[in-house]
């Protein structure tokens, strides 16, 4: 089967592409390399098309021959969306429309990754798919628009669609050096290099951190079984880890105290996030979480390997 992965040179995408190639799929990657890295795909038997989902002609050309499209390409980060909401909308909402239109043309299944940010102001925990959504950032609003369009295309055009709401995915190959880097790679790299960990607010805010291997497992299973659902599916397992607990686990694994710099809380960030995985487990009974300590160790090991590789060259 030929699978198109948008954003396939990024963190989740590069991990997924490796799994798809290992499962004997032909893989086409569409990525504008704005945050993804071509080096993430070195040694992987996949065809890279450098281009943006903001260009419908490029999307359609890349989609030709695909039986499935995994749509990962997005302009991430809540703070980044607050700084430039129009750019976030152009990629996450309009760009998704281009992907859906291409999928209609080639009759491909679409697996769209959305975000727990769509829940926003809804403070009820754990998050269930049937709950009301009220994004509190342009990023969350753009992801809600994207998933709404995908489900609307399924309804009116018969497109095969699966929307997966991701919760704070982390793991090897996630960038620490981007201005809007996620907290785990950013903290792990800082800890390894004796840099202070910048904690916004009191550090008691919690997240349902999900290891990338769990995400890849669900997506590959959904492609194999051509899974569709009439509503989004949360892709997390109900963990609840605070930023302070992350710092403590880093200290435990590295065997030394960390310097912590306390900063003001960031606007647009939700206080707590935790998932009810009932629907996920019903649809993907083989889906398994990774223990947070093990997942964090995999990030530390990968970052160390990158440092060693740089020293060797």
N, C-alpha and C positions, 0 to 999 in steps of 0.2 A: 504494500500500500504506500502511496505517496502522501506525505504529511507536510503541510506548510506550517512553519512555526514563526509567527511574527515576534520580533524581539528575541530571536533565538540566539543572539550573541551576548545576551545579558545573563545575569546570575541564574535565575530559574531556567531560562531558555537553554543555556549551555548544558546544564545538568540534564534537562529533558531530552535534548538532541542526542546526547550520548546514549541515553536509555532507548530511544527510538531506533537509533542505528544498530544497537546491540540486539534489538528485536527484529532486525532485518527489514525495517521500513526504509524507503527512500525518503530523504529529508531535504526540504528546501527551507532555507532561513532567509527571512526578510528583516533587515535591521539597518537603521540609519547610522549606527555606531555613535550615537550621541552620548550614550552611557554604556552600552555594550562594547565589548572588545573583540576584535577579530582574532586575537590570540587565544580567546576562550575556546575557539573551534579548531585550533591547530591539531592536526593528527586525527581529526574526525571526518568521516566520509559523508559530508553533507555539502550541498551547494549553497553558497552565500550570495544573496542578491542585496547589494547595498542600495537602500532607498527607504523612503518614508511612507508610512501608511496615510499621510496627508495627501499623497498623490494617487488618485484612484486608478490611473493607467498602470502604474508600477505594481499596485496590489493585484490587479486583475491578471497581469502578465505572470506574476509569481505564483498565482493560484491555479493556473492552468494545469490540469492533470492531477490535482490534489483530491483525495477522497475525504480528507479531514484537514481542518485549519485550527491550530491552537493559537489563540489570539492573546499573546502576552505583552505585546508592544504597548507601552503607555508612558505618559509623563508623570512620574511618581513624585511623592513627597507632599505632605500637607503644607509646610512652610513655603515650598517652591510654588505651590498653587496660589497661595495668598499673595506672593510677590508678583505673579503673572497669571491671573485667572484665564485670560483669553488664550494663551498658549496651551494651558492645560486642557481647556475645552476643545481646542482644535485637534489635539492628538487623541484624547481619551473619548470624546463623544463623536466628533465628525470623523475622525480616523476610524473609529469602530464601524460607523455607517459604511465607509468604503470597503471594509473587510466583509461586512454582511452582504453588501451588494455583489461583491466578487464571489462569495460563497453561493449566492443565488444563481449566478451565471454558470458556475461549474458544478453545482449540485453537491457541495461538500458539507459535511458535518462541521459545526462550529463549536469549539470549546472555548468559552470566554472566561478569563479570570477577572473577577471583580474584587471588591475589598470590604473588609469589616467596617471601613470608614463610612459606609452607607448608613449604618445604624445611628451614628452621630449623637444627637441629643437624647436618644432613647437610652436611659440609664438602667433599664431592667437587665439583670444578669441571671442565667447565661443567655446569650443571643440565640433566638430561634428564627428560622427563615420566615415564619408567618408574622413576625412582629412588624410594627410600623417603623418606617425609616425616616430620619430627618438629619441629613448631612449638615455638619457645622463648618465645612471647609469647601472651597471650590473643587478640591481633589475628590472629596466624597461625593459631591453633587455630580461631577463628571462621570464617576464610576457608576453611580445610580442611573444616569442617563444611558450609559453604554449597556448595562444589563437590561434596562427597560426596552431599548431598541432591539436587542437580541431576542428577548422573549416575545416582543411584538412581531418580529419577522417569523418566528416559529408559528405564531397564531395565524397570521394572514397569508403567509407564503409557503407554509409547510416546511420551513427550514428545520433541519435537525440541529437542536441547540442544547447545550449544557452550560449553565452559568455556575461557576465555582467562586464563592466568596472566600478569599484568602485572609488569614489572620497572621500578620507579622512573621513572614517566612524568613528563615535564616539558614546558613550552612556554608560549605566550601564554595569558593568562587564569588562570594558576595563582596562588592567593593567597599573598602574602608576609606578610600581617598577621594570620594566624590563630595562636593560641598553639602549634599543632602543625604549623606550616607546613613544607613540604618544603625540603630544603637548597638547591636551585638558586634558586627565587624569593627565599628568605630571604637568601641570600648576595648575589644580584644586586642586590636592593634596598638592602641594607646598603652594598655597594660603591659604588653610585650616590650614596648619601647620606653617604658618609664615616663610616660606622659600622663598628665592629669585627666581623669574621667569627668566630663562635663555633664552634671546631673541637673536637669531642669526641674524646678519645683522641689518638693520634699522627697522625691524618689519613691513614694509609695504608690504611684500610678502603676497599674498592672496591665500585662499583655498576655495573650494566648499564643506564645511563640510556637511556631510549627516548623519542623525541620524540612528542608527542601526534598529529602528523599521520600517523605510521606506524600508530598504534593506530586512528585514525579510518578510515584506508584499509582495514585488515583487517576491521573491524566492518562497514563499508558493503558490502564484497565478500561477507562471510558472509551478510548479509541478502539481497543480490541473488541469491546462489546457493543460499540456504537450506542452508548448510553445517552438518553435524553431525559429531561425533566421539565415539567411546566412551571417550575419555580426554582429560584436559586438554591444551591446547596452549600452550606457552610463547610469549609475545608480546614478544620482544626479539631482538637480533641478535648477541649475543656480545661486546659491548663491555666494557671493564674500565677504569673511570675512578676514580681515588682522589680523596678529598676534597682532598688537597694539590694534585693536578693540576687540580681545579676552581678552586682559589684561583689557581693559576698562570695558567690560561686567562683568568680574570677580569682579572688584572693585565695580561695581554698585550692584551686587547681594549680595556681602558680606559686603557692606557698609563701606569699609575702603580702603585706598591706599595700593598698593602692591610695594614691593621692586623689582626692575628690574635690572638684571645683563646683560649688553650688551656684546655679544661675536661675534667673526668673523663669517661671512656667511659660510655655509657648502657647500663643493663641491658636485655636483650632484643634488642639489635641484633646481627645477624649480622656477621661480620668481612668476608666477601667474597661477592659475588653476580655470577654470569655465566651466560648462557643458551646452550644449544645450540639454534640455530634450525632444525635440520634438518627437523623435523616442520612447523614454521610455513611454511617455504619450499615444502615438498612440497604443502601444502594451499593456500597463497596465493603462487604463484610471482611475482606482481607486487608483493608486499610489499617495501618498500625502507627501509633505515635512513636517518637524517639524520645527517650528520657532526656530531660533538659541538660543534665550533667554530661551525658554522652554527646549530645548535639553540640554543646559548647566546646567540648574537647575536640570535636572534628573541625571546628572553626580555628581553634588555636593551632592544631596540627597543620592545617592548610596554610595559615599565615606564616608559620615557621618554615614550611617548605618553600614558600615564595621568597622569604628572606635568604634561605640557603641557595636557591637558584640564582638570585641576584649576585650573591657573593662569588659564586662559581663563574659568573660571566663578567 
